[in-house]
């Protein structure tokens, strides 16, 4: 009797668990945060996640520093809002849920057109060309009001046609779930791209383009293809934005939007796939929530960016991964005192600096209200010597203590890394 063998393909349980958890979070989170503001913020987070991941396809995976990624999200928004208006007047017979794909095709089309020029060069030249393209498109947005709508922009109405299973896309929660569906599919597709031969070759072009040319690949063609794919997903993000806000203005193709994609993708961690997701969440929180708390929010953002460049150039994702590595070897518990000290002293430094910054902004912007002000329950006199001396004393004291904690942390971190390397060699020897 012939023997039978049963073979089972290995299943990556961890990956299935992560993606299932991601889908569960997208589905459940609007039931946890139920206010209208929360639904709006969550919708914007989904849109920003797609945009930042598409940008990271250029920056993190391909090493292409682009200053004009908003061109493709913005033009995708414009084509999507025009498509939505065509659906409204009956000239375009497609469901509203497909309109973001129109934005994706638009972004891909403009990436085909403009990317052929921009990807012919790499490095600094590529960055400057993308900046020039961005300024060109932004100037055109004010020169062609027939398409771009001038300063008022182009508006639309997403509630068109007969409801399907009660779905009209009128309530924000319905729009959120449409965005969540697109977000999950787009994130999964972009992750799958990183595992394709093209994705691997894009990494090789980033790391060693001369060697890639030597083995017979055309680096310009690889960059161009990745640029087109990134443009498609950027356009989808723009199309979802058009549906969410029902209006598109020239701001969506502006340099500030491109700069935000660059800044927060870097802060999240461009070298890790999940880094831009973190950056997108931080971007929405900064623009929607933090900007309402203080007029100096851009200054704080710049200081955070400077701090990350100096101490954590890999972004938030790199900090997470380094500590996960330490935790995997069982050494994380030795660092909790240092982390607590860094957090407390860092907060003291931030408090002292924030008081001085807010007093400066108060004198510059609210001088008509007098010198008295209130900050986090503290009564301050923006023109009083005591307030300035107290803030400076707190900041400098906190800075000194922070430096002591940082040195202690650096010493402990170095010892732990040495022990980890020793443990790795011991395991390899076994």
ABEGO torsion letter per residue (X at the ends): XBBBBBBBBBBBAAAAAAAAAAAAAAAAAAAABABAAAAAAAAAAAAAAAAAAAAAAAAAAAGBBBAAAAAAAAAAAAAAAAAAAAAAAGABBBBAAAAAAAAAAAAAAAAAAAAAAAAABBEAAAAAAAAAAAAAAAAAAAABAAAAGEAAEBBBBABBEBBBGGBAGABAAAAAAAAAAAAAAAAAAAAAAAABAAAAAAAAAAABAAAAAAAGBBAAAAAAAAAAAAAAAAAAAAAAAAAAAGBBBAAAABAAAAAAAAAAAAAAGAABAAAAAAAAAAAAAAAAAAAAABAAAAAAAAAAAAAAAAABAAEAAAAAAAAAAAAAAGAAAAAAAAAAAAAAAAAAAAAAAAAAAAAAAAAAAAAAAEABBBBGGBBBBAABAAAAAAAAAAAAAAAAAAAAAAAAAAAAAAAAAAAAAAAAAAAAAX
